[in-house]
Amino acid sequence: MLIIEVTNAREVVRQRIGRLGARLIGKVVDPEQQVEEALIQEMENAFKEFGIEAKITSVSGPQTIGRDRLEVPLQVRAIKEVELD
């Protein structure tokens, strides 16, 4: 199992749409969710290319604390099943 925590979502959005747009989007849309959606799409494409079937789940809540602890109060945002056609 892999856990990927995006730690710079706001900066990624700022690079893509500029500083002013990032401020506006941060109030209207969750930048973490936007980055996760793009990441899920890229992972799906890569998984299919390598013949990997997977379930990718986007959640909010968990936080990594140091190298040895994960807090897991989570709320599922989206689930993506990657299946080979």
N, CA, C and O of each residue as an XYZ file, in Angstrom:
340
protein
N       0.848     -1.170      0.000
C       0.000      0.000      0.000
C       0.892      1.232      0.000
O       1.916      1.269      0.682
N       0.504      2.220     -0.754
C       1.223      3.484     -0.800
C       0.352      4.570     -0.182
O      -0.865      4.586     -0.367
N       0.974      5.458      0.537
C       0.292      6.657      1.017
C       1.085      7.834      0.487
O       2.279      7.958      0.759
N       0.428      8.693     -0.266
C       1.078      9.871     -0.829
C       0.386     11.093     -0.246
O      -0.815     11.284     -0.438
N       1.141     11.916      0.462
C       0.603     13.144      1.030
C       1.138     14.309      0.197
O       2.347     14.535      0.148
N       0.258     15.034     -0.445
C       0.663     16.208     -1.214
C       0.849     17.351     -0.216
O      -0.103     17.773      0.441
N       2.064     17.837     -0.111
C       2.357     18.846      0.911
C       2.475     20.262      0.354
O       2.652     21.209      1.119
N       2.380     20.419     -0.953
C       2.509     21.759     -1.537
C       1.408     22.054     -2.559
O       1.676     22.662     -3.595
N       0.198     21.637     -2.281
C      -0.909     21.802     -3.232
C      -1.145     23.265     -3.582
O      -1.350     23.595     -4.750
N      -1.119     24.137     -2.591
C      -1.365     25.558     -2.855
C      -0.291     26.137     -3.780
O      -0.605     26.939     -4.659
N       0.968     25.741     -3.593
C       2.046     26.234     -4.450
C       1.899     25.713     -5.879
O       2.179     26.434     -6.837
N       1.459     24.460     -6.021
C       1.251     23.891     -7.363
C       0.163     24.669     -8.085
O       0.318     25.020     -9.255
N      -0.939     24.939     -7.390
C      -2.033     25.708     -7.999
C      -1.545     27.110     -8.338
O      -1.877     27.640     -9.399
N      -0.767     27.713     -7.456
C      -0.238     29.062     -7.705
C       0.638     29.077     -8.953
O       0.569     30.022     -9.739
N       1.456     28.052     -9.149
C       2.317     27.979    -10.334
C       1.488     27.829    -11.603
O       1.842     28.369    -12.650
N       0.390     27.097    -11.505
C      -0.435     26.841    -12.685
C      -1.282     28.036    -13.096
O      -1.440     28.312    -14.285
N      -1.833     28.754    -12.101
C      -2.781     29.815    -12.455
C      -2.393     31.190    -11.931
O      -3.139     32.150    -12.127
N      -1.269     31.307    -11.283
C      -0.815     32.598    -10.791
C      -1.249     32.865     -9.365
O      -2.129     32.192     -8.829
N      -0.620     33.852     -8.765
C      -0.824     34.182     -7.356
C      -2.255     34.628     -7.069
O      -2.861     34.154     -6.108
N      -2.806     35.527     -7.880
C      -4.156     36.033     -7.656
C      -5.181     34.921     -7.813
O      -6.084     34.781     -6.988
N      -5.044     34.137     -8.864
C      -5.967     33.024     -9.072
C      -5.923     32.026     -7.939
O      -6.959     31.487     -7.550
N      -4.736     31.767     -7.397
C      -4.601     30.820     -6.285
C      -5.333     31.323     -5.049
O      -5.938     30.539     -4.317
N      -5.277     32.630     -4.817
C      -6.016     33.186     -3.670
C      -7.508     32.997     -3.847
O      -8.207     32.612     -2.909
N      -8.000     33.269     -5.047
C      -9.430     33.125     -5.299
C      -9.861     31.670     -5.236
O     -10.888     31.348     -4.639
N      -9.074     30.781     -5.855
C      -9.431     29.367     -5.876
C      -9.370     28.780     -4.479
O     -10.187     27.925     -4.138
N      -8.423     29.216     -3.663
C      -8.324     28.710     -2.303
C      -9.571     28.976     -1.487
O      -9.854     28.240     -0.541
N     -10.324     30.009     -1.829
C     -11.553     30.331     -1.112
C     -12.763     29.611     -1.699
O     -13.736     29.354     -0.990
N     -12.711     29.284     -2.990
C     -13.842     28.677     -3.677
C     -13.675     27.160     -3.821
O     -14.625     26.404     -3.615
N     -12.472     26.727     -4.174
C     -12.200     25.313     -4.452
C     -10.999     24.880     -3.620
O     -10.087     25.671     -3.378
N     -10.999     23.635     -3.187
C      -9.910     23.080     -2.389
C      -8.713     22.767     -3.277
O      -8.807     21.890     -4.135
N      -7.569     23.471     -3.096
C      -6.413     23.206     -3.956
C      -5.875     21.782     -3.804
O      -5.385     21.201     -4.772
N      -5.963     21.218     -2.599
C      -5.513     19.836     -2.409
C      -6.318     18.884     -3.272
O      -5.763     17.974     -3.889
N      -7.621     19.090     -3.316
C      -8.475     18.221     -4.117
C      -8.161     18.361     -5.603
O      -8.158     17.365     -6.327
N      -7.897     19.575     -6.065
C      -7.555     19.783     -7.480
C      -6.274     19.040     -7.839
O      -6.213     18.352     -8.857
N      -5.258     19.183     -7.002
C      -3.981     18.525     -7.267
C      -4.148     17.013     -7.205
O      -3.590     16.293     -8.032
N      -4.914     16.527     -6.229
C      -5.140     15.080     -6.118
C      -5.850     14.534     -7.346
O      -5.507     13.453     -7.825
N      -6.835     15.262     -7.866
C      -7.546     14.806     -9.060
C      -6.593     14.683    -10.244
O      -6.658     13.709    -10.995
N      -5.706     15.666    -10.415
C      -4.729     15.604    -11.509
C      -3.766     14.445    -11.294
O      -3.414     13.740    -12.240
N      -3.341     14.248    -10.056
C      -2.431     13.155     -9.735
C      -3.083     11.801     -9.986
O      -2.446     10.894    -10.522
N      -4.342     11.661     -9.605
C      -5.070     10.407     -9.826
C      -5.146     10.092    -11.314
O      -4.970      8.941    -11.713
N      -5.407     11.100    -12.135
C      -5.485     10.885    -13.584
C      -4.146     10.405    -14.136
O      -4.097      9.477    -14.944
N      -3.056     11.044    -13.695
C      -1.722     10.633    -14.151
C      -1.390      9.224    -13.664
O      -0.821      8.430    -14.413
N      -1.737      8.910    -12.424
C      -1.474      7.572    -11.894
C      -2.281      6.525    -12.649
O      -1.768      5.447    -12.951
N      -3.539      6.831    -12.957
C      -4.370      5.897    -13.714
C      -3.728      5.588    -15.062
O      -3.650      4.427    -15.464
N      -3.270      6.623    -15.759
C      -2.630      6.421    -17.060
C      -1.380      5.549    -16.929
O      -1.176      4.623    -17.714
N      -0.548      5.852    -15.933
C       0.682      5.083    -15.726
C       0.366      3.638    -15.339
O       1.009      2.713    -15.834
N      -0.609      3.439    -14.467
C      -0.968      2.081    -14.048
C      -1.434      1.256    -15.237
O      -1.027      0.105    -15.395
N      -2.273      1.831    -16.061
C      -2.761      1.105    -17.241
C      -1.604      0.746    -18.172
O      -1.566     -0.350    -18.733
N      -0.671      1.670    -18.329
C       0.487      1.426    -19.193
C       1.315      0.247    -18.693
O       1.864     -0.507    -19.496
N       1.409      0.080    -17.363
C       2.189     -1.002    -16.780
C       1.356     -2.251    -16.495
O       1.883     -3.236    -15.978
N       0.059     -2.224    -16.826
C      -0.796     -3.385    -16.596
C      -1.185     -3.564    -15.134
O      -1.434     -4.688    -14.700
N      -1.241     -2.487    -14.373
C      -1.573     -2.544    -12.948
C      -3.039     -2.200    -12.757
O      -3.517     -1.187    -13.267
N      -3.752     -3.042    -12.022
C      -5.111     -2.728    -11.591
C      -5.026     -2.253    -10.149
O      -4.280     -2.823     -9.352
N      -5.783     -1.212     -9.804
C      -5.678     -0.636     -8.465
C      -6.950      0.101     -8.103
O      -7.797      0.370     -8.955
N      -7.070      0.418     -6.841
C      -8.120      1.307     -6.354
C      -7.409      2.493     -5.721
O      -6.649      2.328     -4.766
N      -7.651      3.680     -6.245
C      -7.040      4.906     -5.728
C      -8.130      5.656     -4.976
O      -9.172      5.976     -5.547
N      -7.897      5.935     -3.710
C      -8.890      6.604     -2.882
C      -8.354      7.952     -2.427
O      -7.279      8.034     -1.833
N      -9.103      8.998     -2.706
C      -8.746     10.343     -2.253
C      -9.508     10.620     -0.971
O     -10.737     10.555     -0.947
N      -8.779     10.932      0.100
C      -9.409     11.190      1.394
C      -8.869     12.481      1.983
O      -7.783     12.936      1.625
N      -9.630     13.057      2.878
C      -9.122     14.193      3.648
C      -9.089     13.771      5.106
O      -9.900     12.956      5.545
N      -8.165     14.320      5.837
C      -8.099     14.018      7.260
C      -6.796     13.431      7.744
O      -6.241     13.941      8.717
N      -6.259     12.362      7.107
C      -5.050     11.765      7.653
C      -3.866     12.728      7.583
O      -3.746     13.533      6.659
N      -3.003     12.621      8.580
C      -1.791     13.430      8.598
C      -0.628     12.559      9.028
O      -0.744     11.758      9.957
N       0.496     12.724      8.342
C       1.701     12.037      8.778
C       2.372     12.905      9.828
O       2.443     14.127      9.700
N       2.858     12.249     10.865
C       3.546     12.952     11.947
C       4.906     12.294     12.099
O       5.028     11.194     12.638
N       5.914     12.981     11.619
C       7.250     12.401     11.642
C       7.335     11.218     10.702
O       6.625     11.152      9.699
N       8.210     10.285     11.036
C       8.426      9.115     10.187
C       7.705      7.878     10.702
O       7.676      6.855     10.017
N       7.121      7.950     11.898
C       6.591      6.726     12.482
C       5.150      6.815     12.953
O       4.686      5.944     13.688
N       4.431      7.860     12.540
C       3.070      7.972     13.031
C       2.147      8.548     11.963
O       2.516      9.472     11.239
N       0.954      7.994     11.876
C      -0.067      8.446     10.945
C      -1.369      8.573     11.709
O      -1.851      7.596     12.282
N      -1.948      9.773     11.725
C      -3.268      9.971     12.315
C      -4.292      9.788     11.209
O      -4.134     10.336     10.118
N      -5.346      9.019     11.481
C      -6.257      8.638     10.410
C      -7.732      8.956     10.688
O      -8.567      8.054     10.609
N      -8.075     10.194     11.005
C      -9.487     10.551     10.943
C      -9.760     10.934      9.491
O      -9.302     11.992      9.059
N     -10.478     10.131      8.725
C     -10.559     10.428      7.302
C     -11.972     10.529      6.784
O     -12.913      9.959      7.336
N     -12.086     11.271      5.709
C     -13.333     11.462      4.998
C     -13.029     11.189      3.525
O     -12.200     11.878      2.931
N     -13.688     10.197      2.932
C     -13.420      9.826      1.542
C     -13.980     10.896      0.615
O     -15.154     11.257      0.697
N     -13.111     11.402     -0.277
C     -13.536     12.383     -1.277
C     -13.908     11.706     -2.581
O     -14.902     12.066     -3.212
N     -13.109     10.720     -2.990
C     -13.354     10.056     -4.271
C     -12.621      8.725     -4.288
O     -11.604      8.551     -3.616
N     -13.149      7.794     -5.065
C     -12.500      6.501     -5.275
C     -12.447      6.267     -6.776
O     -13.439      6.469     -7.477
N     -11.298      5.846     -7.267
C     -11.110      5.577     -8.686
C     -10.611      4.148     -8.847
O      -9.539      3.807     -8.348
N     -11.362      3.325     -9.525
C     -10.949      1.961     -9.831
C     -10.210      1.984    -11.153
O     -10.738      2.478    -12.150
N      -8.991      1.456    -11.176
C      -8.211      1.379    -12.405
C      -8.265     -0.074    -12.869
O      -7.727     -0.964    -12.210
N      -8.908     -0.304    -13.992
C      -9.038     -1.656    -14.532
C      -8.521     -1.671    -15.957
O      -8.648     -0.685    -16.683
N      -7.955     -2.758    -16.344
C      -7.474     -2.911    -17.712
C      -8.643     -3.258    -18.607
O      -9.494     -4.073    -18.250
N      -8.679     -2.638    -19.768
C      -9.790     -2.886    -20.714
C      -9.590     -4.143    -21.507
O     -10.429     -4.489    -22.338
